[in-house]
Every structure is written in C-alpha cells, then in structure tokens.
C-alpha cells in the first residue's frame, strides 16, 4: 500500500527522475488492442471506427440497439475492414479500449448503464458538451467540470482519459483523404493510460497524440470545439489543431 511517506523515499525519487528522463514519444505498441466505439453509428463515431480499422485495429461499434450497430457496420466502408456492430454492453465487454462518442444529452445515462461492463477498461471520452442558439455554438460546463470528469465520476472502476475532441467527422469518414493533419490533445491521470491513447492516435496517418494535462483541464479542451465550429463555418473548412514546438 502506498503511504504519504513513499513520495519522499529514495525509490520514489528514483522512479520520479526516471519518468522525467523518459522520451515522451516512446509509446507502447497498441496494434493488438480491440477498440470499441460507443456511439459508433453517429458521424464522429463512424469516422473514428473507420480510421482505426483502416489502421489495422480490430474495431467494434456500439449502439443502444444491436441491430442499429450491425446495420452501420454492414456499410461496405466498414465491413470491408472487419468492423463489427453490437449493443453497447457487448461492445464494452469485448473491447480493450472504449471510446465514448455519444451525444452529450445521452452521456451520463449511457455510462451509468455500462458501469459494470466498463470496469477495468481504458475509457476515452471525446464528448463535447455544447449548446447551440442563433449566435452559434457555445460551451456548456457540466456540474463535474467536464464530460470527462463526469465520466470519471460515473465510472470509478475504469481508467478514464479524454481525447479526439477536435476531429472533423467529415474528414474522418472521407476515404479520399489518406492523412488527417492534426494533433490530438490527450488528458488523463495515469501516464501509462495517456501513453496508450497517444499511441492509438498515432496509428492514424498524419495524426499525433500530445499529452495536455490531467482531467481537471478537460473543460478547456472540450469547450474549444465551439471555437472550431465558428472557424469552420466562417472559412468553410474542417479545421483541427497543431501544437507547435513539440
């Protein structure tokens, strides 16, 4: 058991120094992981499923209704890559990494229903709490602080991270686009988990995962999507992000 005094022990100090010396781009091999996408029938979820399957990952898309997920997976763009469809519970059970790409208004209800199936899983939340009115998109701040922090509160036995917020669903689904020129900001509490998510992002050509802090900083990342929507509407674009000097 870890105690407060461990942080002062020689072994703890040695481990801390070793962590600081690690090459941040020395990431694990994730090629064998099964990726599940909750909300895989929506535009963002389908796009992520397509890109990960094209990169060689085994992918399962989930939906509240198995029939709907199976119908989406039967699309030639996905079925040709071996993507499968299942209800959300089966998708969660069979996956090593579970991406949450459901609409914000169904976020809490979906995760509450899957607490048991997601126990011990690496969960990647990419949900953006947004509202829309005549002035355009605007950020909503959940009671917990962010969608990712809400996920962490609802899934205490899961390893919750946040990533893939700023990706264009249009670009993700377009088979004519070979590379997605963007960085993915990755947040989480454990380096082993954020390293895995960064490595997954790097599986998609042109994409790079960049560590961007702990989950307490997820609100800024999620809310930035409202700004990107404004950029895209004004310039008729599909803008993403690049972090410079890294």
C-alpha positions as CSV (number, residue, x, y, z in Angstrom):
1,X,0.0,0.0,0.0
2,X,1.3,3.5,-0.9
3,X,1.6,5.9,2.0
4,X,2.2,9.7,2.0
5,X,5.8,9.0,3.1
6,X,6.5,7.0,-0.1
7,X,6.8,10.2,-2.1
8,X,9.9,11.0,0.0
9,X,11.5,7.6,-0.2
10,X,14.7,7.0,-2.3
11,X,12.8,4.5,-4.5
12,X,10.1,7.1,-5.2
13,X,12.6,9.7,-6.0
14,X,14.4,7.4,-8.4
15,X,11.2,6.5,-10.2
16,X,10.3,10.2,-10.5
17,X,13.7,11.0,-12.0
18,X,13.4,8.1,-14.4
19,X,9.9,9.2,-15.5
20,X,11.3,12.7,-16.3
21,X,14.0,11.2,-18.4
22,X,11.7,9.1,-20.5
23,X,11.3,10.0,-24.1
24,X,7.7,11.3,-24.4
25,X,7.5,9.8,-27.9
26,X,8.5,6.4,-26.7
27,X,5.0,5.0,-26.8
28,X,3.7,1.4,-26.4
29,X,2.6,-1.0,-29.2
30,X,-1.2,-0.9,-29.3
31,X,-1.7,-2.7,-32.6
32,X,-3.3,-5.7,-30.9
33,X,-5.9,-3.8,-28.9
34,X,-9.6,-4.1,-29.6
35,X,-11.2,-0.6,-29.9
36,X,-14.8,-0.2,-29.1
37,X,-16.7,2.9,-30.1
38,X,-19.9,3.7,-28.1
39,X,-21.9,5.9,-30.4
40,X,-20.3,4.3,-33.4
41,X,-23.4,4.9,-35.5
42,X,-23.0,8.7,-35.3
43,X,-20.8,10.7,-37.6
44,X,-17.8,11.1,-35.2
45,X,-18.0,7.5,-34.0
46,X,-18.3,6.1,-37.5
47,X,-15.3,8.2,-38.6
48,X,-13.1,7.1,-35.7
49,X,-14.2,3.4,-36.3
50,X,-13.2,3.7,-40.0
51,X,-9.8,5.3,-39.3
52,X,-8.8,2.8,-36.6
53,X,-10.0,-0.2,-38.6
54,X,-8.1,1.2,-41.6
55,X,-5.0,1.4,-39.4
56,X,-5.3,-2.2,-38.6
57,X,-7.1,-2.2,-35.2
58,X,-9.9,-4.6,-34.5
59,X,-13.0,-2.3,-34.1
60,X,-16.5,-2.9,-32.7
61,X,-19.1,-0.2,-32.9
62,X,-21.8,0.0,-30.3
63,X,-25.3,1.4,-30.1
64,X,-28.2,1.1,-27.7
65,X,-29.8,-1.3,-30.3
66,X,-27.6,-4.1,-31.6
67,X,-29.5,-4.1,-34.9
68,X,-28.6,-0.4,-35.5
69,X,-24.9,-1.0,-34.8
70,X,-24.9,-4.1,-37.0
71,X,-26.6,-2.2,-39.9
72,X,-23.9,0.6,-39.6
73,X,-21.1,-2.0,-39.5
74,X,-22.5,-3.6,-42.7
75,X,-21.7,-0.5,-44.7
76,X,-19.1,-1.5,-47.2
77,X,-16.7,1.1,-46.0
78,X,-16.6,-0.5,-42.5
79,X,-17.5,-4.2,-43.3
80,X,-14.6,-4.4,-45.7
81,X,-12.3,-3.6,-42.8
82,X,-13.8,-6.2,-40.5
83,X,-15.7,-3.8,-38.3
84,X,-18.4,-5.4,-36.2
85,X,-21.6,-4.0,-34.6
86,X,-23.0,-4.8,-31.2
87,X,-25.1,-3.3,-28.5
88,X,-23.3,-1.0,-26.1
89,X,-22.9,-3.6,-23.4
90,X,-21.3,-6.2,-25.7
91,X,-19.1,-3.6,-27.3
92,X,-17.8,-2.6,-23.9
93,X,-17.2,-6.2,-22.7
94,X,-15.3,-7.2,-25.9
95,X,-13.1,-4.1,-26.2
96,X,-9.8,-3.3,-24.5
97,X,-10.2,0.5,-25.2
98,X,-13.6,2.0,-25.3
99,X,-14.2,5.4,-27.0
100,X,-17.2,7.3,-25.8
101,X,-18.6,9.3,-28.8
102,X,-22.3,9.5,-27.8
103,X,-24.3,12.8,-27.9
104,X,-23.9,14.9,-24.8
105,X,-27.5,14.6,-23.8
106,X,-27.1,10.8,-23.5
107,X,-23.7,10.8,-22.0
108,X,-24.5,10.3,-18.3
109,X,-27.3,7.8,-18.9
110,X,-25.1,5.7,-21.3
111,X,-22.2,5.5,-18.9
112,X,-24.3,4.8,-15.8
113,X,-25.8,1.8,-17.6
114,X,-22.4,0.4,-18.6
115,X,-20.5,0.8,-15.3
116,X,-20.1,-3.0,-14.8
117,X,-19.0,-3.7,-18.4
118,X,-16.5,-0.8,-18.3
119,X,-14.9,-1.9,-15.0
120,X,-11.1,-2.0,-15.5
121,X,-11.3,-0.7,-19.1
122,X,-9.4,2.2,-20.6
123,X,-12.2,4.7,-21.5
124,X,-11.5,7.5,-23.9
125,X,-14.1,10.3,-23.6
126,X,-14.4,12.5,-26.7
127,X,-17.8,14.1,-25.9
128,X,-18.1,17.9,-26.2
129,X,-20.8,19.5,-24.0
130,X,-22.1,22.1,-26.4
131,X,-25.3,24.1,-26.9
132,X,-26.5,25.9,-30.0
133,X,-28.5,29.1,-30.5
134,X,-28.9,31.8,-33.1
135,X,-25.4,33.0,-32.3
136,X,-23.9,29.6,-32.9
137,X,-22.2,27.0,-30.7
138,X,-21.3,27.6,-27.1
139,X,-19.7,25.5,-24.4
140,X,-21.7,24.0,-21.5
141,X,-19.9,23.3,-18.2
142,X,-21.2,20.2,-16.5
143,X,-21.5,20.1,-12.8
144,X,-18.5,17.8,-12.6
145,X,-16.4,20.3,-14.6
146,X,-16.3,18.5,-17.9
147,X,-17.7,15.5,-19.8
148,X,-14.5,13.6,-19.0
149,X,-14.8,14.4,-15.3
150,X,-18.4,13.3,-15.4
151,X,-17.3,10.0,-16.9
152,X,-14.7,9.6,-14.2
153,X,-17.3,10.2,-11.5
154,X,-19.7,7.7,-13.0
155,X,-17.0,5.1,-13.8
156,X,-14.9,4.9,-10.6
157,X,-13.5,1.5,-11.5
158,X,-12.5,2.5,-15.1
159,X,-9.4,4.3,-16.3
160,X,-10.9,7.4,-17.8
161,X,-9.0,9.6,-20.3
162,X,-10.1,12.3,-22.7
163,X,-9.1,12.7,-26.4
164,X,-10.2,13.0,-30.0
165,X,-12.4,16.1,-29.4
166,X,-11.2,18.3,-32.2
167,X,-11.5,16.0,-35.2
168,X,-13.7,16.7,-38.2
169,X,-16.2,13.9,-38.8
170,X,-16.3,14.8,-42.5
171,X,-12.5,14.3,-42.8
172,X,-12.6,11.1,-40.7
173,X,-15.2,9.5,-43.0
174,X,-13.7,10.6,-46.3
175,X,-11.9,7.6,-47.9
176,X,-10.2,10.0,-50.4
177,X,-8.3,11.6,-47.5
178,X,-5.2,9.5,-46.7
179,X,-3.9,11.6,-43.8
180,X,-5.6,13.7,-41.1
181,X,-3.3,16.6,-40.4
182,X,-3.9,17.3,-36.8
183,X,-2.8,16.8,-33.2
184,X,-5.0,15.1,-30.6
185,X,-4.8,16.6,-27.1
186,X,-4.8,13.7,-24.6
187,X,-5.7,14.1,-20.9
188,X,-5.7,11.7,-18.0
189,X,-4.5,10.8,-14.6
190,X,-2.0,8.0,-15.3
191,X,0.9,8.3,-17.8
192,X,0.5,4.6,-18.8
193,X,-3.0,5.4,-19.9
194,X,-2.3,8.6,-21.7
195,X,0.6,7.0,-23.5
196,X,-1.7,4.3,-24.8
197,X,-4.1,6.9,-26.1
198,X,-1.3,8.8,-27.7
199,X,-0.1,5.7,-29.4
200,X,-3.6,5.0,-30.7
201,X,-3.8,8.5,-32.1
202,X,-0.5,7.9,-33.9
203,X,-2.0,4.8,-35.6
204,X,-3.9,7.2,-37.8
205,X,-1.7,8.7,-40.6
206,X,-1.0,12.4,-40.1
207,X,-2.3,12.4,-36.5
208,X,-0.3,12.8,-33.3
209,X,-1.3,12.5,-29.7
210,X,0.0,15.2,-27.3
211,X,-0.3,15.0,-23.6
212,X,-2.3,18.0,-22.4
213,X,-2.7,17.6,-18.6
214,X,-5.0,15.9,-16.1
215,X,-8.7,15.5,-16.4
216,X,-9.3,18.7,-14.4
217,X,-8.2,20.6,-17.6
218,X,-10.6,18.8,-19.9
219,X,-13.2,21.5,-19.9
220,X,-10.9,23.9,-21.8
221,X,-10.3,21.2,-24.4
222,X,-13.9,20.3,-24.8
223,X,-15.1,23.9,-25.0
224,X,-12.6,24.8,-27.7
225,X,-14.7,22.8,-30.1
226,X,-17.2,25.7,-30.0
227,X,-14.5,28.0,-31.4
228,X,-13.5,25.5,-34.1
229,X,-17.1,25.3,-35.2
230,X,-17.1,29.1,-35.6
231,X,-13.8,28.9,-37.6
232,X,-15.2,26.2,-39.8
233,X,-18.4,28.0,-40.5
234,X,-16.7,31.3,-41.4
235,X,-14.0,29.8,-43.6
236,X,-15.9,26.7,-45.0
237,X,-13.2,24.5,-43.6
238,X,-12.6,21.4,-41.4
239,X,-10.0,22.9,-39.1
240,X,-8.1,20.9,-36.5
241,X,-5.2,21.8,-34.2
242,X,-1.4,21.7,-34.3
243,X,0.7,22.2,-31.2
244,X,3.9,23.9,-32.1
245,X,7.5,23.5,-30.8
246,X,6.7,20.0,-29.5
